[in-house]
Amino acid sequence: MARIGCVGLGQLGGTMARRLREAGHEILVWNRSPARVAELGFPGAATPRELAQAVEKVVICLRDSGAVAQVLAGPTGLLARDLAGRLLVDFTTHDSQQVVRFHEEVAAAGGRYLETPVAGSVEQLAQGQVALFVSGSKADHERGRALLADLATDQFFLGPAGRATAMKLVNNLVLGGFTAILAEALLLAQGAGVSGPEAVRLLARGAGDSVVLTAMGQGLAAGDFSGTFSAALLHKDLTCLARLAAAQGQTPCCAPLVTDLYEGCRELGLEGKDFGAVLAVLRQRMEGLPRGGKNL
């Protein structure tokens, strides 16, 4: 198999690089922190530009559009060389307008770009069981299909630039909103004398039965906020969704309420915790306590 370049070794990106290595790919990485490269035991390139010179496919998985812009730009960035023959596959969850510019910038440098945000958790990715939303050209998707199949059970090709990112942001509204509803439901059930675990079991037999309940229910019931997707990242995605809605001339009703709840995680100092920490925000507000303050 050809060597794959991986940019970004955070929780999702590091899991992705390991998964590709397990699938038999030779991996070359670049990460802002060299210590992370050494920790995971991958050969590293000195710069993104050097990495692009050594591979035909580059996998990008970073925190946000700003981080990707920094990796693309400048004298040591991916765009600092002719990208003819290179395919950049970007798994970052973006701002939907910025990602359209990335398609254009990579094409101007002679390369090809696929926008492939991930639907699923780090744990699911480690098993190759996530879904991918894909935007770009059909030909580029076909070129990258086998690589994507090593990471995901499902690939949904959505066509034009920005559409896959829009769908990922919509997906995360559902994720955040439903998690908040479940958290509030558990607090109300506990107030009525039903334990958290019992409430989860009963919700699973009724309207609460869902992928979100399966993934989040026990953690919410236990007040365990040690998962792998932070409240800060979810809030970032919801903020991107607000910009998408504004660009469409739409005024959402539910999304601002959900966004405000995850802003509450920051006010409580819980932005680095798993987004299930919205439970603490809801507990505070349901008890009529002032916003912000110390961790609960």
N, C-alpha and C positions, 0 to 999 in steps of 0.2 A: 504494500500500500504506500501511496505517496505521503510524505511528511505533511502534518497539519500544524499550522501556527495558531497558538492560543494567546489572546490578549485579555488579561484579567483573571485573577485567581482568588476571587472572593468565594463565599460559600457556594454560590451557584456556578461560577466560572471554574472554580477548583474541582467541583464534582464533575463538571462537564469534561474537563481535561483528563481526569482519572478514568471516566467512562470511555472516552475515545481511546485511551491507552489500552484499557482492558479489551476493547474491540479489535486491537491489533494495529492501530495507527502509531506511527512514529510521531512524537510530539515535540515541538519546540515552543517555548513560551516567552512572553514578556509580561512583567508585572511591575507596577510602580514600586513595590517593596521587594527587593531582592531576597530578603529573609524568607518570604513566603515561597519563593521559587525553590530555595534550598530545603525548606520544610517539606515540600511535596515531592522533591527529588526529580524535578524535570530539568533537562538542559535548557539554558536560558540565552536569549539574544540580548545584546546590550541596549538596543533601541527598537521601537516598532519598525522603523525603516529597515534595519538589519534583518528583522524577522521576515518582513515582506519580500526581501531579496532571496530568502532561502526556501520559500514554500509557494505552492500554487493556491492553497486555500487557507484563509485566515478566519478563525472563529473569534468573535468579540463578545465579551460578556462583562459589562461594567455597570456602575451604579445608575447613571443617568446620561442624558444627552450631552451635558457639559463635559463629562469625563470622556465620552467618545470624541467630541470635538477636539479635545486636547491631544488625544492619541492620533487623530488624523492629521492635525495641523503641525506647522513648524518644521524646522530643518531636519529633525529626527523622526518626524511622524510618518504614518503609513502613506500619506499622499506626497511625500518628498521624493518619491521615485516613480518611474513609469510602472503602472500597475497592469500593463497588458498581460492578459492570460491569467490574472489573479481573480479569485472569487472571494469577496468578503462576506461572511455570514454573521450577522449581528443579532445576538439574542437579548440585547439590552431592552428594557422597557423605556420607550422614548416619549418625548413630547411629539405629538403627531405632525406638527409643522416642521420641527427641526429635522425629523427623520427623512422628510422629503428632500431636504437640502443635502443630506448625506448621500442619497441615491445619486443626485446630480453631481456632487463633488467627486465621488468615486468614478463615475462615468467619464468626467472631464479628465481624470488622471489615467484613463485607459482601462480601468478595472470594471468589475461587475459587483453588484451589491444585492444581497438578500436581507430583508428585514424579517426576523423570525422570533418574535417574543414567545415566551414559554408560559403555558398554562399548566400549573402543577407545582409541587413542592420539591425541595432539595432531595428529600427522601425518595420521592417518586422518580426524580431524575437519576438517582444512583441506580435504580432498577431499570432505567430506560423506558419508563411508563408515563412520561408526560405527553402533552399535546403541543403542537406548534402551529401558530398562525403565521402564514408566509405571504409576503408581498415582494414584488419584483417581476422580472420577466419569467414566462413559463419555461423558456430554455434554461435560464439560470437555476430555476427550481429543479429541473430534471438533472442538471449537472450536480447539484448539491444533495439530491434526494437520498443517495446511499449513505452519505455522512449523517444526514438528519435521522435516518432510520436507525442508526446506532445509538441515538439519544431518545427517540420518541416512538410511541406506538401509533400516533396519529399525526398527519401533516395536512393542514387545511390551507389550500392555496386560494388566496383572496384577491390576487391581481394587483391593482395599482398601488403605487407607493403611498404609505400612510394608512392604508386600510387595515393591515394586520395590527398595527399599533393601536388604532382606534378600537378594534375589537378587544385587544388585551386590556385597555383602560376600562371599557364597558364591563368586561369580565371581572375586573378588580373592584368595580363598584358593587357588583353582586356579592363578591366575596366579603368585602368590608361591611356592606349593609346587612347581609344575612348573619354575619358573625355578631354584629351589634344587636340584632333582634334576638338571637339565641342567648346572648349574655343577659339582656334585659329579661327575657323569659325565665332564665334560671334564677335570677335574683327575685323575681316575683313568686316563682314556685317555692323557693326557699323561705320566703316570707310567710307563705301559707303552710309551712311545716313539711314540705317535701324536700328530701335531700337532693343535692346536686346530681349525684350519680343516678338516683332513681328518676329524677326529672329528665335526664338525658335518655334513659331507657324508655320512658313513656313517650317522649317526643319522637323517638325513632319509630314508634308504632303509629304515629299520626302525621300531622302536617309538617313536623320538623324533619322528617326523614330526608336525608340529603347527603351529598358528598361533603358539604361543609360541616354538618353535624358529626359525621363519622370522623373527620379530621380534627375538629376543634372541640367537640363536646366534652370529652373527659378532661382536657386541659382547662377549659372554662370552669367546669365543675370543681376542679381542684385549685383554681386560682394559679395555675402554672403558666407563666409567661416566658418560658425558656425555649420557644420554638425558633425557627430559622428565618422567618420573614418579619422584619421589624415594623413597628408602627410607623416609624419615620419613612420607610420605603412605601408603605401603603398610602400614607398621607401625600407623599410626592406624586404618586400615580393619580390620586384623586384630584390634586391640583392641576395636573396635566389634563385630566378629563374636563375640568372646568374651562380651561382654555379651548379645548376642542369644541365644547358646547357653544362658547361665545363665538368662535369662528363660524359655526353653523347658524348663528342667529337664534339659538335656543336658550331658554331659561329653565334649567332643571328644577324640580321641586324637592325630590328626595336627596339628590347628590350633595347639596350644600349641608344638609343636616348630618349626613354621614361624615363628610369632610370635617365638620366642626367637632365631632366626637373624637376623631383621631388627632386633631389639633390638641384636644384635651389631654392626650397621652403626653405630648410635649410639655404641657403646663404642669403635669405631675412628675416630670422627670423620667417618664417611662418610654420615651421615644426609641430607645435602643432595645427595648424588650419586644417580644413577639407581639403582633398586632392584637392578640387576644387580651392584651392589657386594657383594651377598651372596656372590659368588665369593671376595672377600677374607676374609670371615668363615669360610667353609668351608676355605679354604687354611690359615688360622691354626689352626683346631681340628683339622683332619686331620693337621697336623704336630705336634700335641700342645703347642702354645704356650699360655701362660696367656691367659685372656680379657682383652679390652681392650688398651690400649697404643696405640702410635703407628699412624698410617695405614700400611697395607701397600702 
